[in-house]
Amino acid sequence: MKTAALGFLAIMCTGVAGYAIYAYAVLEPGTTVAPEMKATYEAHKVTILTHVFFAAVALLAGPFQFFPVIRKHPGIHRKVGYVYFSAVFIGGTASLGMAFIAYGGLVSTLGFGSLAVLWLFTAVKALLAVRQKSYAAHKIWAIRSFALTFSAVTLRVYLGIFFAMGFAFDSFYPALAWLCWVPNILFVEWILLPRIEKLNSFA
């Protein structure tokens, strides 16, 4: 990916991660939760806060793994990678639990549950690939993993769009359980990875 695009991703991820940490660690707990979700938050604080914190760590670490300056230093890349994947495993496990209490019923549960399972699965595949020294496969699975991590950003982008268009929260939130990650994966599979494979073929 071009440096400008990576910089944009890093800024977006840092902004969302910073907001999440500020909202849940500095502000009074629950003040930034949608009114429709406050009862669920109060009943499942530990699971939700675990997901928020470790997803924020993954957001902060993830984009920098793709910067050439980091990739040129294997030791740093490896250490940041373990931080990222550890955060994904913990945050993903918590998000799987959250899927069953997600606002919006079965549609939200299936959407966020699928995201959690795929988030964990892609992380495992990326780690197994690098341990087997299959570096090309590791890169592909790491990109897929980050596309799912980035759902934290796209979810908030869609939230803003739907609110700006005047939609009621309960009318669009279940759709966000799918919109926040399915387009990310489609973009990676249909546009980004074919371009990377094409460039590698000329290497």
trRosetta pair geometry for C-beta under 8 A, 3 or more apart (Angstrom, degrees):
i j d omega theta_ij theta_ji phi_ij phi_ji
1 5 4.9 -109 173 85 106 124
1 6 5.2 127 105 -57 117 93
1 9 7.9 15 140 -2 157 140
1 66 6.0 24 37 155 118 135
1 192 7.6 -13 -79 -144 99 114
2 5 4.7 88 63 9 85 104
2 6 7.0 -156 94 -5 43 88
3 6 5.6 -57 -147 40 34 112
3 7 6.1 38 154 -24 67 105
3 67 7.5 62 -125 -132 80 82
3 68 7.6 -58 -84 10 99 107
4 7 5.6 -52 -149 34 30 114
4 8 6.5 32 152 -20 63 103
5 8 5.6 -51 -151 34 33 113
5 9 6.5 34 151 -18 65 104
6 9 5.6 -53 -149 37 34 112
6 10 6.2 36 152 -21 66 106
6 63 6.3 147 -167 178 77 100
6 66 5.6 -151 -122 97 122 110
6 67 5.7 147 153 -84 149 76
7 10 5.6 -53 -146 36 31 112
7 11 6.4 32 155 -19 65 105
8 11 5.8 -54 -149 35 30 110
8 12 6.4 28 154 -17 64 107
9 12 5.8 -57 -148 38 30 110
9 13 6.1 26 157 -16 67 110
9 63 4.6 176 116 -124 106 132
9 150 7.2 -55 -151 -110 105 127
10 13 5.9 -57 -144 40 28 108
10 14 6.0 27 158 -18 65 110
10 63 4.2 -167 -84 109 71 144
10 64 6.4 77 -112 -64 120 73
10 67 7.9 22 -61 -55 139 119
11 14 5.9 -56 -142 39 26 109
11 15 6.2 30 157 -22 62 109
12 15 5.8 -58 -150 35 27 113
12 16 6.5 18 158 -12 64 107
12 150 7.9 43 106 -146 125 96
12 153 5.0 57 149 -143 112 143
13 16 6.1 -59 -147 40 29 104
13 17 6.0 25 158 -15 67 112
13 59 4.3 -171 -171 179 96 88
13 60 6.7 177 137 -79 107 32
13 62 6.5 -138 -148 61 160 106
13 63 5.2 180 19 -16 150 128
13 149 7.9 25 -124 131 122 107
13 150 7.1 -74 -85 -110 102 76
13 152 7.9 74 -130 76 73 113
13 153 6.2 -72 -86 -60 57 130
14 17 5.8 -57 -140 42 28 109
14 18 5.9 30 160 -21 64 111
14 59 7.4 176 -70 136 31 99
14 60 6.3 75 -103 -113 68 73
15 18 5.9 -57 -144 37 24 110
15 19 6.3 24 157 -18 62 107
16 19 5.7 -54 -147 36 30 111
16 20 6.3 31 154 -21 64 106
16 56 7.9 -151 116 -116 75 76
16 59 6.1 -105 82 -172 104 157
16 152 5.6 143 141 127 143 101
16 153 5.0 -136 -25 -95 156 73
16 156 5.9 177 -118 20 115 150
17 20 5.8 -55 -148 35 30 111
17 21 6.4 26 156 -16 65 106
17 55 7.9 -156 -110 116 85 69
17 56 4.0 122 -149 -156 86 79
17 57 7.6 139 -148 -45 129 20
17 59 4.0 -175 -65 88 115 126
17 60 4.9 -172 141 -53 172 88
17 152 7.9 64 -70 118 69 144
18 21 5.9 -56 -146 38 30 108
18 22 6.1 28 156 -17 65 110
18 56 7.9 139 -45 -156 25 116
19 22 5.7 -59 -146 41 29 111
19 23 5.9 28 158 -22 67 111
20 23 5.8 -55 -141 36 26 110
20 24 6.2 -4 169 5 63 113
20 52 5.3 -164 175 -171 115 97
20 55 7.3 -75 149 86 169 102
20 56 4.8 -153 81 -82 128 118
20 152 7.7 -32 -51 179 146 129
21 24 6.7 -73 -141 49 22 90
21 25 5.2 -16 177 14 65 127
21 26 7.7 58 131 -10 66 99
21 52 7.9 159 -79 147 47 101
21 53 7.3 79 -103 -116 82 65
21 56 5.4 125 -53 -170 94 164
22 25 6.7 -64 -111 51 15 88
22 26 4.9 -29 -160 26 58 127
22 27 6.8 58 146 -14 69 97
23 26 7.4 2 -42 47 9 86
23 27 5.4 -25 -151 30 41 127
23 31 7.6 -143 -166 70 80 87
23 32 4.2 -46 -161 20 120 159
24 27 7.4 -12 -58 52 15 90
24 29 6.7 43 -152 -117 63 75
24 32 7.6 -93 -61 44 64 124
24 49 6.1 167 174 -122 135 85
24 52 5.2 80 -6 127 167 156
24 53 7.5 -119 93 -61 139 78
27 31 5.1 -108 150 51 120 129
27 32 6.3 85 83 -26 152 108
28 31 4.8 83 71 -33 88 124
29 41 7.9 -179 159 154 91 120
29 45 7.0 26 175 -135 141 122
30 33 5.1 -49 -154 18 55 122
30 38 5.8 74 -169 -139 111 90
30 41 5.3 146 -112 116 93 141
30 42 6.7 29 -101 -68 142 81
33 37 5.1 -118 173 88 104 104
33 38 5.3 136 101 -88 122 65
33 41 4.7 -54 -120 -43 171 157
34 37 4.7 68 64 15 89 107
34 38 7.6 -132 91 -38 44 76
34 103 7.6 -92 73 22 128 170
34 169 5.7 153 -163 -157 141 155
35 38 5.9 -28 -152 -14 37 116
36 103 5.8 96 123 -148 109 147
36 169 5.9 -174 5 105 139 136
36 170 6.2 169 -114 -68 164 98
36 173 7.9 -149 83 -13 145 162
37 40 5.2 -57 -167 45 67 115
37 41 5.8 74 136 -29 85 102
37 103 5.0 -86 -90 -44 97 140
38 41 5.4 -54 -147 35 35 115
38 42 6.3 34 157 -20 67 104
39 42 5.9 -54 -150 35 31 110
39 43 6.5 21 155 -13 64 111
40 43 5.9 -64 -148 41 31 106
40 44 6.1 -21 169 24 69 113
40 101 5.4 152 -155 157 118 111
40 103 6.6 -140 4 -60 156 91
41 44 6.8 -86 -136 57 20 76
41 45 6.5 56 167 -87 64 68
41 48 5.9 -53 -131 26 70 173
42 45 6.8 -3 -146 -52 24 99
43 101 7.8 -151 88 -157 115 147
44 47 4.7 -38 173 43 100 115
44 48 5.5 101 112 -23 90 102
44 97 7.9 -174 -165 133 131 109
44 98 7.3 146 136 -107 144 75
44 101 5.7 127 -19 84 161 169
45 48 5.9 -69 -146 44 26 106
45 49 5.8 18 165 -14 69 114
46 49 6.1 -59 -140 41 24 105
46 50 6.2 28 159 -22 62 109
47 50 5.8 -57 -149 34 26 113
47 51 6.5 24 155 -16 62 107
47 94 5.3 166 -167 -157 69 91
47 97 5.1 -108 -150 102 135 131
47 98 5.9 170 141 -68 116 84
47 101 8.0 99 89 31 147 139
48 51 5.8 -56 -152 37 31 110
48 52 6.2 30 153 -20 66 108
48 94 7.7 166 -83 167 16 118
48 98 6.4 104 -91 -103 68 122
49 52 5.5 -50 -141 37 34 113
49 53 6.1 31 161 -18 67 106
50 53 6.2 -58 -145 37 25 106
50 54 6.3 3 167 1 63 113
50 90 6.7 -112 172 157 102 99
50 91 7.2 -172 139 -104 73 53
50 94 4.3 -169 100 -98 109 151
51 54 6.6 -71 -142 47 23 95
51 55 5.7 21 165 -18 65 117
51 91 5.3 95 -143 -153 53 73
51 94 3.8 -152 -66 111 83 123
51 95 5.0 116 -131 -65 125 72
51 98 5.7 -16 -41 -27 161 143
52 55 6.1 -61 -140 40 20 109
52 56 6.3 24 157 -23 59 109
53 56 5.8 -60 -157 32 27 113
53 57 6.7 27 149 -19 64 103
53 91 7.6 -150 77 -90 57 101
54 57 5.3 -43 -148 31 42 115
54 58 6.5 44 151 -18 66 100
54 87 4.4 178 -173 -159 83 74
54 88 7.6 -164 151 -53 107 16
54 90 4.4 -141 -122 90 166 106
54 91 3.4 -156 99 -58 107 97
54 94 6.9 128 41 19 127 134
55 58 5.6 -52 -150 37 35 113
55 59 6.3 40 149 -22 65 104
55 87 7.2 158 -77 160 18 104
55 91 4.3 149 -57 -161 67 144
55 95 7.2 85 -68 -57 124 123
55 149 7.4 172 -156 -148 78 79
55 152 5.7 144 162 -78 122 146
56 59 5.5 -52 -148 35 33 114
56 60 6.4 31 154 -18 65 105
57 60 5.8 -57 -149 37 31 110
57 61 6.2 14 159 -7 67 112
57 83 6.8 -117 165 162 112 95
57 84 7.7 -169 132 -109 85 42
57 87 3.9 -149 92 -115 113 144
57 91 7.5 -170 47 -41 97 132
58 61 6.1 -64 -139 46 28 100
58 62 5.5 39 165 -40 67 113
58 84 5.6 87 -131 -154 68 68
58 87 4.1 -167 -56 109 83 124
58 88 5.1 100 -106 -66 138 73
58 91 6.0 -107 -11 31 131 152
58 149 5.0 -131 138 -136 118 127
59 62 6.1 -42 -129 20 21 117
59 63 7.9 12 -179 -11 51 99
59 149 6.2 -179 -82 164 62 107
59 150 7.9 119 -119 -95 86 46
59 152 5.9 -79 -78 66 129 143
59 153 7.4 138 -134 -46 122 98
61 64 6.5 -83 -167 41 38 107
61 65 6.9 44 151 -36 75 104
61 80 5.3 178 -160 -177 103 89
61 83 5.0 -166 -108 101 158 109
61 84 4.1 -150 110 -78 128 87
61 87 6.7 144 27 19 133 144
62 65 6.1 -60 -166 13 34 113
62 84 5.4 120 -78 -135 63 125
62 145 7.9 -146 -130 114 117 94
62 146 4.8 147 -177 -122 122 101
62 149 5.1 178 -80 101 165 159
62 150 7.7 -146 115 -57 151 78
63 66 6.3 -61 -171 30 48 107
63 67 7.6 56 140 -33 71 95
63 146 7.2 124 -78 -159 53 133
64 67 5.4 -33 -158 7 54 118
64 70 5.5 108 157 -44 82 159
64 80 6.4 -86 92 177 111 155
65 70 6.3 -113 -125 110 27 143
65 71 7.5 77 173 -70 52 86
65 77 6.4 98 -142 -147 77 81
65 80 5.9 -168 -82 110 88 119
65 81 6.0 95 -120 -83 130 79
65 84 6.4 -34 -44 -32 139 160
65 142 6.8 -112 122 172 140 133
65 146 7.7 -153 56 -74 121 137
66 70 7.8 47 51 57 20 122
66 71 7.4 3 -157 -46 22 120
66 143 7.9 79 -92 -95 126 83
66 146 7.6 -46 -37 -24 125 176
67 70 4.6 79 71 9 94 105
67 71 6.8 -174 89 -8 46 89
68 71 5.5 -62 -140 43 34 110
68 72 6.2 41 160 -30 69 103
69 72 6.0 -48 -150 24 27 114
69 73 7.7 5 155 0 55 104
70 73 6.3 -75 -162 44 37 95
70 76 5.8 -118 -154 109 77 118
70 77 5.4 122 150 -83 86 84
70 80 6.9 -39 -168 33 132 153
71 77 5.6 69 -112 -90 42 141
73 76 4.2 33 107 22 117 114
73 77 6.2 154 85 -18 63 89
74 77 5.4 -59 -140 42 31 113
74 78 5.9 33 161 -24 68 107
75 78 5.9 -55 -148 34 26 110
75 79 6.5 20 157 -14 62 108
76 79 5.9 -58 -147 38 31 107
76 80 6.1 23 159 -11 67 109
77 80 6.2 -59 -143 43 25 105
77 81 6.0 32 154 -27 61 112
78 81 5.5 -56 -148 34 27 117
78 82 6.6 25 157 -18 63 102
79 82 6.0 -53 -152 32 31 107
79 83 6.7 32 149 -17 62 103
80 83 5.5 -52 -153 35 38 115
80 84 6.3 41 149 -22 67 104
81 84 5.5 -53 -148 35 32 113
81 85 6.2 20 160 -10 68 108
81 130 7.7 42 157 -7 154 177
81 142 7.9 -53 -133 -121 109 132
82 85 6.0 -54 -137 43 32 103
82 86 6.0 36 160 -22 65 108
83 86 6.0 -57 -146 37 25 111
83 87 6.4 24 155 -18 61 109
84 87 5.9 -64 -156 36 26 109
84 88 6.4 25 151 -19 65 107
85 88 5.3 -48 -144 35 37 115
85 89 6.3 40 156 -22 66 101
85 123 5.2 145 -139 -167 87 109
85 126 7.1 -150 -98 85 123 117
85 127 5.8 105 -154 -67 159 118
85 145 8.0 -15 -101 174 81 160
86 89 5.9 -52 -149 33 31 111
86 90 6.5 18 157 -8 64 107
87 90 6.2 -61 -146 44 29 102
87 91 5.5 18 162 -7 68 119
88 91 6.0 -60 -130 51 23 103
88 92 5.3 26 166 -24 64 117
88 119 6.2 -150 -167 161 101 97
88 120 7.1 164 146 -98 95 49
88 123 4.5 176 113 -92 142 150
88 145 6.6 -12 -125 -175 161 119
88 149 6.9 -74 -100 -83 106 111
89 92 5.9 -51 -131 38 18 110
89 93 6.4 21 161 -20 56 107
89 120 6.7 82 -118 -126 56 87
89 123 6.3 -154 -63 120 75 151
90 93 6.0 -54 -150 33 27 110
90 94 6.6 23 153 -13 62 107
91 94 5.7 -57 -149 39 33 110
91 95 6.1 32 153 -21 67 107
92 95 5.5 -52 -142 37 33 111
92 96 6.5 41 154 -26 63 99
92 116 5.5 140 -168 -160 74 74
92 119 4.5 -164 -115 105 118 115
92 120 4.3 159 142 -66 146 87
92 123 7.0 -148 -18 8 157 144
93 96 5.7 -48 -154 26 32 114
93 97 7.1 29 149 -12 60 101
93 116 7.9 117 -91 -174 14 114
93 120 7.2 85 -61 -89 63 130
94 97 5.8 -56 -159 37 37 110
94 98 6.3 38 146 -21 69 107
95 98 5.2 -51 -144 37 39 117
95 99 6.6 58 152 -38 64 90
95 112 6.8 -128 172 173 95 100
95 115 7.1 -75 144 101 133 100
95 116 4.3 -170 105 -102 99 110
95 119 7.0 24 67 49 143 151
96 99 5.8 -36 -157 9 33 117
96 113 6.6 67 -141 -135 65 67
96 116 3.9 167 -76 146 69 147
96 117 6.8 90 -106 -60 111 64
96 120 7.4 -5 -50 -24 127 136
97 100 6.5 -57 -171 26 41 107
97 101 7.6 7 146 7 68 106
98 101 6.0 -75 -156 50 45 95
98 102 6.3 76 145 -66 75 83
98 112 6.7 -81 103 147 92 139
98 116 7.8 159 52 -73 89 141
99 102 5.5 -20 -151 -23 36 121
99 108 7.7 -173 -158 134 65 73
99 109 5.2 96 159 -152 82 59
99 110 8.0 123 180 -42 117 10
99 112 4.1 -172 -112 101 88 99
99 113 3.7 128 165 -70 156 73
99 115 7.8 171 -91 49 122 90
99 116 5.6 -113 -38 0 130 138
100 109 5.9 52 -107 -135 37 113
100 113 7.4 69 -55 -81 65 115
102 108 3.9 -149 120 135 122 115
102 109 5.4 178 42 -76 114 56
102 111 7.9 -133 120 62 165 92
102 112 5.0 149 -75 27 155 147
102 177 6.6 82 160 -99 152 130
103 108 6.2 -105 83 175 41 178
103 170 7.8 -100 159 -111 112 77
103 173 5.9 -16 104 130 107 148
104 107 5.7 -80 144 71 106 94
104 108 3.2 107 74 -34 115 130
104 109 7.9 -167 84 -20 85 65
104 170 7.4 176 -95 -148 76 66
104 173 5.0 -144 -69 103 126 100
104 174 3.5 169 -174 -78 130 85
104 177 6.5 -161 82 -26 151 130
105 108 6.1 106 56 22 41 99
105 109 6.9 -75 141 -6 33 103
105 174 6.8 -17 49 -99 83 129
106 109 5.4 -56 -141 38 33 114
106 110 6.1 30 162 -17 69 106
107 110 6.2 -57 -148 38 25 106
107 111 6.3 22 155 -16 61 113
107 174 4.0 50 94 -176 124 124
107 175 7.6 -15 148 -65 132 43
107 177 6.4 146 133 49 75 138
107 178 7.9 -67 172 -22 90 114
108 111 5.7 -60 -144 40 30 111
108 112 5.9 12 168 -2 69 112
108 173 6.8 1 -90 128 127 91
108 174 4.7 -99 -54 -120 86 72
108 177 4.4 172 -133 -52 56 150
109 112 6.6 -62 -136 48 21 96
109 113 5.5 23 162 -21 61 119
109 177 7.8 -3 8 -160 19 159
110 113 5.7 -57 -134 42 22 113
110 114 6.1 26 163 -22 61 107
110 177 7.4 97 72 131 61 136
111 114 6.1 -57 -151 32 23 108
111 115 6.6 22 152 -16 60 107
111 174 7.2 141 6 -177 142 63
111 176 7.8 125 130 93 154 44
111 177 2.7 108 88 131 140 104
111 178 4.3 -98 -127 -54 121 71
112 115 5.4 -50 -148 36 37 117
112 116 6.3 40 153 -22 67 103
112 177 4.8 -77 -37 -146 80 103
113 116 5.7 -52 -148 34 32 111
113 117 6.4 29 155 -16 65 106
114 117 5.9 -55 -147 38 31 109
114 118 6.2 23 158 -11 66 111
115 118 6.1 -64 -145 44 26 105
115 119 6.0 32 156 -27 65 109
115 148 6.3 159 -163 -157 81 105
115 151 6.1 -117 -151 88 134 175
115 177 7.5 -137 -10 -177 127 69
115 180 7.4 2 -97 85 152 105
115 181 4.8 139 -111 9 112 163
116 119 5.6 -53 -144 32 27 115
116 120 6.6 22 158 -12 62 105
117 120 6.1 -60 -154 39 29 107
117 121 6.0 28 152 -21 66 112
118 121 5.3 -53 -137 39 34 114
118 122 6.0 32 164 -18 68 105
118 148 5.9 -168 109 -102 101 149
118 181 7.7 145 72 154 135 142
118 185 7.8 -30 155 -85 153 144
119 122 6.5 -54 -145 35 22 104
119 123 6.6 22 154 -17 57 111
119 145 6.9 88 -152 -146 56 72
119 148 4.5 -163 -94 135 80 140
119 149 7.1 114 -137 -64 108 62
120 123 5.8 -62 -153 37 30 112
120 124 6.4 29 154 -19 67 106
121 124 5.9 -56 -151 35 30 110
121 125 6.4 27 154 -17 65 108
122 125 5.6 -53 -145 38 34 112
122 126 6.3 36 155 -22 65 105
122 141 5.4 179 -168 -172 75 82
122 144 4.5 -137 -141 107 137 107
122 145 4.0 -176 120 -77 116 76
122 148 6.3 148 34 9 145 138
123 126 5.8 -54 -148 34 30 111
123 127 6.5 25 156 -14 64 107
123 141 8.0 161 -87 152 14 105
123 145 5.1 103 -73 -125 65 134
124 127 6.0 -60 -150 39 30 107
124 128 6.2 27 156 -17 67 109
125 128 5.8 -55 -143 39 29 110
125 129 6.2 33 157 -24 63 108
125 137 7.8 -104 160 157 94 102
125 141 4.2 -143 107 -140 104 146
125 144 7.9 -2 72 66 130 133
126 129 5.8 -55 -149 33 28 113
126 130 6.7 20 158 -13 63 105
126 138 5.5 83 -160 -153 68 64
126 141 3.8 -163 -74 107 75 111
126 142 4.5 108 -136 -67 136 68
126 144 7.8 -166 -58 54 111 94
126 145 5.5 -55 -22 -20 144 140
127 130 6.1 -57 -147 37 31 104
127 131 6.3 27 156 -16 65 110
128 131 5.8 -60 -147 40 30 110
128 132 6.3 20 156 -9 66 111
129 132 5.9 -67 -150 45 28 104
129 134 4.4 -87 -164 75 81 104
129 135 7.6 142 144 -88 100 17
129 137 4.0 -142 -142 102 135 104
129 138 3.9 -173 105 -71 116 70
129 141 5.7 151 3 22 144 137
130 133 7.3 36 -174 -85 37 27
130 134 7.4 -97 -71 57 26 63
130 135 6.8 57 -114 -102 69 59
130 138 4.1 80 -64 -112 81 143
134 137 4.1 2 135 33 115 119
134 138 6.1 144 94 -27 69 86
135 138 5.2 -48 -143 33 36 118
135 139 6.5 40 157 -23 65 100
136 139 5.9 -51 -154 30 30 111
136 140 6.8 28 150 -16 62 105
136 200 7.2 88 -131 -147 119 158
137 140 5.7 -55 -150 36 36 112
137 141 6.2 26 157 -11 69 108
138 141 6.2 -62 -146 43 28 103
138 142 6.0 30 156 -23 65 112
139 142 5.7 -56 -144 37 27 113
139 143 6.5 30 156 -21 63 104
139 196 7.7 -156 129 167 123 147
140 143 5.9 -55 -154 32 29 111
140 144 6.7 27 150 -16 63 105
140 193 6.3 61 -135 -128 96 118
140 196 7.8 175 -93 93 81 144
141 144 5.5 -50 -148 37 38 114
141 145 6.3 43 150 -23 66 103
142 145 5.5 -50 -147 35 33 115
142 146 6.4 30 154 -17 64 104
143 146 5.9 -55 -147 38 31 107
143 147 6.5 39 151 -26 63 102
143 188 5.9 161 138 -150 104 123
143 192 6.8 -159 171 123 138 134
143 193 6.9 157 95 -79 147 92
143 196 7.8 -148 -47 -19 168 164
144 147 5.6 -49 -151 28 33 116
144 148 6.9 27 152 -13 62 103
144 185 7.0 42 -147 -125 84 86
144 188 6.0 146 -98 135 61 155
145 148 5.9 -62 -161 37 33 107
145 149 6.4 35 145 -20 68 106
146 149 5.0 -48 -144 36 42 117
146 150 6.1 48 153 -26 68 101
147 150 5.7 -51 -151 31 29 116
147 151 7.8 55 142 -41 53 83
147 181 7.6 104 135 -156 82 78
147 184 4.2 157 176 152 92 105
147 185 5.6 127 126 -82 137 54
147 187 7.3 -178 -138 67 127 98
147 188 4.5 -71 -73 -41 156 142
148 151 5.7 -19 -170 -12 44 117
148 181 5.6 32 -128 -144 67 121
148 184 6.8 158 -77 102 37 138
148 185 7.1 31 -69 -68 81 100
149 152 6.7 -32 169 6 53 107
150 153 5.2 -41 -171 32 68 114
150 154 6.2 60 135 -15 83 102
150 184 5.7 166 79 -133 110 142
151 154 5.5 -56 -137 45 41 106
151 155 5.8 52 159 -31 70 101
151 180 4.3 81 -169 142 93 96
151 181 3.9 -16 -98 -78 133 90
151 184 6.0 -112 -73 1 78 153
152 155 6.1 -45 -146 27 23 115
152 156 7.2 16 155 -11 55 106
152 180 7.8 62 -64 178 19 125
153 156 6.2 -66 -161 38 32 104
153 157 6.4 32 148 -21 68 107
154 157 5.3 -50 -145 35 40 116
154 158 6.3 38 156 -16 69 103
154 179 7.4 -142 140 132 112 76
154 180 5.0 149 93 -151 98 61
154 181 7.3 155 65 -68 133 42
154 183 7.2 -166 -170 66 155 111
154 184 6.1 -145 -10 -56 156 114
155 158 6.0 -59 -152 39 28 106
155 159 6.4 36 148 -26 63 105
155 176 5.7 83 -141 177 84 113
155 179 7.9 124 -105 90 59 85
155 180 3.7 11 -75 -118 84 133
156 159 5.2 -42 -144 29 38 120
156 160 6.6 39 156 -18 64 100
157 160 6.0 -57 -158 35 30 109
157 161 6.5 28 149 -18 65 108
158 161 5.4 -53 -144 37 37 113
158 162 6.1 32 160 -16 70 106
158 172 7.9 -154 153 152 104 123
158 176 5.5 167 101 -116 136 99
158 179 5.4 115 -108 115 165 129
158 180 6.4 -118 20 -81 137 75
159 162 6.2 -60 -147 39 24 104
159 163 6.2 20 158 -14 63 112
159 176 6.9 39 -68 -113 76 150
160 163 5.9 -59 -143 41 27 108
160 164 6.0 28 158 -21 65 111
161 164 5.8 -59 -148 37 26 111
161 165 6.4 20 155 -15 63 110
162 165 5.7 -59 -147 39 31 109
162 167 4.5 -58 -180 49 90 128
162 172 4.5 -159 -154 99 151 167
162 176 7.8 -92 -9 -65 150 113
163 166 7.7 58 177 -64 32 18
163 167 7.0 -86 -82 54 29 78
163 169 7.9 15 -89 -80 91 75
167 171 5.3 -128 -179 78 98 119
167 172 4.8 57 134 -25 144 130
168 171 4.5 85 65 0 88 112
168 172 7.5 152 77 1 49 88
169 172 7.1 -91 -158 46 25 85
169 173 5.7 27 168 -40 71 117
170 173 6.2 -40 -119 17 30 114
172 175 5.3 -59 -166 39 61 116
172 176 6.5 68 140 -32 81 97
173 176 5.4 -48 -154 23 41 117
173 177 7.5 54 150 -29 63 89
174 177 5.8 -37 -167 10 44 117
175 178 6.2 -67 -170 44 47 99
175 179 5.5 35 144 -17 82 119
176 179 5.3 -60 -122 49 38 106
176 180 5.4 46 175 -35 74 105
177 180 7.0 -35 -133 19 12 110
178 181 7.2 -95 -165 49 31 80
178 182 5.2 6 173 -12 78 127
179 182 6.7 -53 -107 37 23 101
179 183 6.6 13 -163 -4 58 112
180 184 7.7 -7 144 -12 45 121
181 184 5.3 -58 -154 34 45 119
181 185 6.3 38 157 -18 76 104
182 185 6.0 -58 -151 37 33 107
182 186 6.3 32 155 -18 67 108
183 186 5.5 -56 -143 40 35 113
183 187 6.2 40 157 -24 68 103
184 187 5.9 -56 -154 32 26 112
184 188 6.6 23 151 -16 62 107
185 188 5.6 -54 -148 37 34 112
185 189 6.0 23 158 -13 69 111
186 189 6.0 -59 -138 43 28 104
186 190 5.7 -2 173 5 67 119
187 190 6.7 -68 -127 50 17 91
187 191 5.3 -38 -168 36 59 120
187 192 6.3 50 139 -14 76 107
188 191 7.4 -48 -85 54 7 77
188 192 4.8 -42 -134 46 47 124
188 193 5.8 54 162 -25 69 101
189 192 7.9 26 -7 47 17 85
189 193 6.0 -11 -125 25 30 128
190 194 7.0 -17 176 -4 28 124
191 194 6.8 -79 -157 38 12 104
191 195 6.7 4 160 -14 55 115
192 195 6.0 -68 -158 36 29 110
192 196 6.4 24 154 -18 68 108
193 196 5.5 -53 -144 36 37 112
193 197 6.2 36 157 -19 69 105
194 197 5.7 -55 -145 39 31 111
194 198 6.2 35 154 -23 64 106
195 198 5.6 -53 -148 35 31 114
195 199 6.4 30 154 -17 64 104
196 199 5.8 -55 -150 37 32 109
196 200 6.3 33 152 -20 65 107
197 200 5.6 -52 -146 37 32 114
197 201 6.5 40 152 -28 63 102
198 201 5.7 -50 -153 26 31 115
198 202 7.3 19 152 -9 60 104
199 202 6.1 -65 -159 39 36 104
199 203 6.8 53 143 -45 67 97
200 203 5.2 -36 -152 3 42 123
